[in-house]
Amino acid sequence: MNTNFSTSPPLSDRVREALSITLRGCEELLPQEEWVKKLVKSEATGKPLRIKLGLDPTAPDIHIGHTVVLNKMRQLQDLGHTVIFLIGDFTSMIGDPSGRNTTRPPLTPEQIKINAETYYKQASLVLDPSKTEIRYNSEWSDPLGARGMIQLASRYTVARMMERNDFHDRFKAGTPIAVHEFLYPLMQGYDSVALHSDLELGGTDQKFNLLMGRTLQAEYGQEPQCILTMPLLEGLDGVEKMSKSKNNYIGISEEPNTMFAKILSISDVLMWRWFTLLSFKSEAEIAALKAEIEAGRNPKDAKVMLAKEITARFHSAAAADAAEQDFINRSRGGVPDQIPELSLPLGADGAPVGIAALLKSAGLAASSGEGNRLIDGGGVRVDSNVVSDKGLKLGAGTYVVQVGKRKFARVTLA
């Protein structure tokens, strides 16, 4: 993106730095020239800009894909601007139609309340809570009432609403569009009016809704906000966007060892994109690290740095160090320090227990049949020894049983 402007007087170093940080990893900054003017004005007046991110609490947990925009918020927050974390408790009851080919079922107030309780707590692992303004859009949406909603709806045309890709495609396909779905972008745009937002962030799928904020702010006599869209983070597979439904995600509340191991599993190519979108390292630091890798340094070294940084952010530096050691132990065939311990009964009259049945009882396999398949594939170990005999029976004693690289249990048979 172009960062050179024939602005008089020339841009200060502080404004140029702010613009560079804003642009890092982003998909679009619109309009860029207006954002520069806002930065210049903020520097001249000493008044922080108001930067808004709205999230609908559609699920109780967020994954690291959601933190791409939170990271950008933190970067702008560290520049001294006001960050507004907006929980869409009102808009959640409508249901966001973005990217949908069917009507999204609205959430009940009870579901919204349950989900919202964890949202800000999780977001605070990225944002600085002491410098974050938390708001709920029911504050101004509920008081609108029927009259206010009608007046708001009069400020936008159906023709412009139908320019939105998902509405347009659904209309052409003959897929039903409920009237209440038109209210969603209007209400999200009205949030910007209520908050006097200078910049709104969102994923690329939110562009229409973000632009609605600019339109409505102008309608209400305000200086329109700029919009910043961030790309959707590819998941562990490096292809599809990160999603729980695709099982290619890392939840920010996952155990440190699991989080660390999952990050190390991504490809070397995807690693650099994750560095740009998820790491707090400067672009200069990332470029230097990339040059070292290209010069022959092991790419795994960089991946470990990334894994430790992200794990430490959502847990602690000590937990990240422990996760690294746990991964090393597993790679060497060692046993992690903390594994589940359980006691299981022997067979009738103290008879030994077959290995496949033990795997099922220990929760290491869904069934005895799966246990046998794991043994056939060489994926089962007992006390570090690979099990090749499906007929193996274990008598009284304590055994460390391992399936694959990550599943362990210390089983006592008595």
Secondary structure, DSSP 8 states (H G I E B T S, - for coil): -------SS---HHHHHHHHHHHTT-SEEETHHHHHHHHHHHHHH----EEEEEE---SS--BTTTHHHHHHHHHHHHTT-EEEEEE-TTGGGT---TT-SS------HHHHHHHHHHHHHHHTTTS-GGGEEEEETHHHHHHHHHHHHHHHHTTS-HHHHTTSHHHHHHHHHT----THHHHHHHHHHHHHHHHT-SEEEEEGGGHHHHHHHHHHHHHTT----EEEEE---B-TTSSSB--TTTT---BTTS-HHHHHHHHHTS-HHHHHHHHHHH--S-HHHHHHHHHHHHTT--HHHHHHHHHHHHHHHHS-HHHHHHHHHHHHHHHTT---S---EEEE--SGGG--EEHHHHHHHTTSSSSHHHHHHHHHTT-EEETTEE---TT-EE-SEEEEEEETTTEEEEEEE-
